[in-house]
Amino acid sequence: MKVKKWIVVLFVATLTVVACKVNPFTGQKNLNFVSNDQLFSASFQQYDAFLDSSNVVTGTAESRMVKRVGDKIKTAAERYLNANGYQGFLDDFRFEYNLVKDDQVNAFAMPGGKTVVYTGILPITQDETGLAVVMGHEVAHALADHGAQRMSAAQVQQVVGGVGAAALSGKSQQTQQIFAQAYGIGTQLGVMLPFSRSHESEADGIGLTLMA
């Protein structure tokens, strides 16, 4: 048992070294076992399922404002990346911004840039500037690859917990399961586990950069 334990530890440690890459928005090396194809495929499916089960607001001044602010954030991100030599970073992203009728004071962005704003937060944000602060912070989580870090950490937990190296094989069903584990999505779509303090701090910084 001890030998197997050390094999798993060495296996995970080796993969951790190999799988680290620098994020252009944070400048930090991040643990990332997950390709954009794997992560975004799972993310987009969950996003579409959430919209199908929600009351999406369209054709109103508020819904148009959400899309307008989202487009400005995307443009700011592209401008930052182009200025720093990362022109292809957003190639796999599919930005989308939707307003959902719900009294929750909340908003979130999925990996790949698809974003939801709840109507309940609009009285708090009040105008485009306030909404840009909230949406910029949420989109920043996607830009910082926080979703990939969550899934990578979940994969490591599965390996250490005895699931084995097959958890890193990228099979579609496993990817969906790991995505659900990492994001806390299961019985109730759209309810996600909170990000860590370090992720929240990074998102704050990126959001301010995008608004500058």
N, C-alpha and C positions, 0 to 999 in steps of 0.2 A: 504493500500500500504506500509506503514512504517513497519507494522508487517511482511509482506512478505519479505521486503527488509532485515530486521534483521534476518529472518529465513535463507535466502540465505547466508548472511554474516557468520552466525554461522555455517551453513552447510559446507561452503568452509573452514572456519578456522579449524573446526574439522578434515576434510579430509586432510588439509595441515599438521597438526601435525602427523596424522596417516601415511601419505604417504611419509614421509621423510626417506631416507636411505643414508648410508654413501657410497661414491664411493671410491674404493681402490686407484685410481690414484690421486685424489684430497684431500682425507681425509675430505671432506666436506659433510654435510647432504644435499641431493638434494630433491626437490619436484618431486615426481614420482607417478602419477596415472596410468601409462601405463605399461603393462607387455611386456616382450620381444616378446612374441608371437604376440601381437597386433602390436607393433611398427615395428618389423623386417619384418613381413608379408607385411605391407604397404610399407616399405622401399625397400624390394627386388622386389616387383612388379613394383615400380617406376623405380628402377635401370634397370630392364630388358626392360621396355618400352623405357627408354632413349637409351639403347644400340641398340635396334631395329631401332630407328630413327636416329642413328648416324653412322659415318664412323669409325668403330673400326679397328685399325691398328694391324695386327698380322704378325708373322714370320719375324720381323725386329730386328735389334740390339737394337733399342730404346724400342720396346715393350717388349723384353726380359729383358731389364734393369729395366723397370717399375715393372715387376713381381718379379724380383730378389730383388729389394729394398723393395717391399711390403712384401715379405717373411721374410726378415731380420727384418723388423719392427714388424711383428707378433711374431717372435721368441724372440725379445727383450721384448715385452709385456708379453709373457708367462713366461719368465725368471723372470721378475719383480714380477708378480703375484705369482708365485711359492715361491719366496723368502719371500713374505709377507703374505702367508697363504690364498691366494684367488685362489686356483687351479681351481675351477669350473666357474670362472667369464666369461670366453670366450666360454662356452659350446654352447650357442645359436648363436654365431657369425658365419658368413659364409664369410670369407675373400676372396676377389676377386679383381684383379687389372687389369684395362684395359687402353690402350692408345687410345685416340680418335683424329682423324685428325680434327683439328679446330685451327684457328689462335688466339683464345682467350688465354690470359696469365692467366691460371686458372687450378685449380685441386680441387676436393672435395671428401669427403668420406661420405657415407650414414650410418645411424644407422645400426649396424650389421657388419660393416667392409668392405662393397663393395665400391671400390674406382675408380675414373676416373682421369686420367691425360690428359690434352690437349697438343697436339704437340706444340702449341704456347708458352708454358712455357719452353720447353727444351732448347732453346737458352739462356734463363736466368739462368737456373739451371746448365747448361754446362756439369756436370758429375754426377756420382752416389752420391757423397757427397751432392751436391747442391740439387739433387732430393730427397734425404733422408730427408733433412731439410723440404722441402715443404710437402712431403707425410707424414712424421712423425707428422707434425702440423695438417694436415687434419684428419688423422686416430685418433689423440688424441681427436678430437671432439667426435668421436664415442665411444672411450674408457671412456671418461668423462661423458657419458650419456647426452650430451647436447641435443640430439634429443628428449629424453624422457622428459627433462625439458621443451623444447619448446612445445611439445604436451600437457604436463600437464598444462602449462600456458595458452595455447589455450583453453583447456577444462574449466579452471576456468573462462576465459573471456566469454565463451559461457554461463556458469551458471549465472554469474553476469549480463550478457546482456539479460537474460530472457529466454534462451533456456531451462533451468531447469536441474534438477539432472539427467535426462535421458542422458545428454551428457556424463556422466561418466559411462554409462552402457557397453561400450566396443563393441557395435554392429559393424559389419564389415564395413558397408557403412559409419557410423559415423566416425570410425577410419580412413578410407581413406580420408574423408573430412577434419578432423582435422589435419591429416598429411599434406595434401596439404596446409592448412591454415598456419600451423607452419613453413613449408619449402618454402612457396611462390611458390609452384609448381601448375601449372594449364594450362594456354594456351601454355606455353613454358617449356618443360621438361628440367631439369638440371639447371634452373635458380633459385637459392635459396636466401632467405633473408639473410642478413649478420648476423653473430653471434654478441652477445653483447660484450662490451669491456672486461667484466670479463671472458666470455667464451674464448675469444681470448687469454687473459693472461694465463688462465689455459692450453689451448692447447699449448702455447709456452713452458710452464714449462714441460708438459708431453713429448712433442717432444724432448726436450733437455735430459730428463731422458732416453728416449728410445735410444738416440744416444750415451749415455755415455758408 
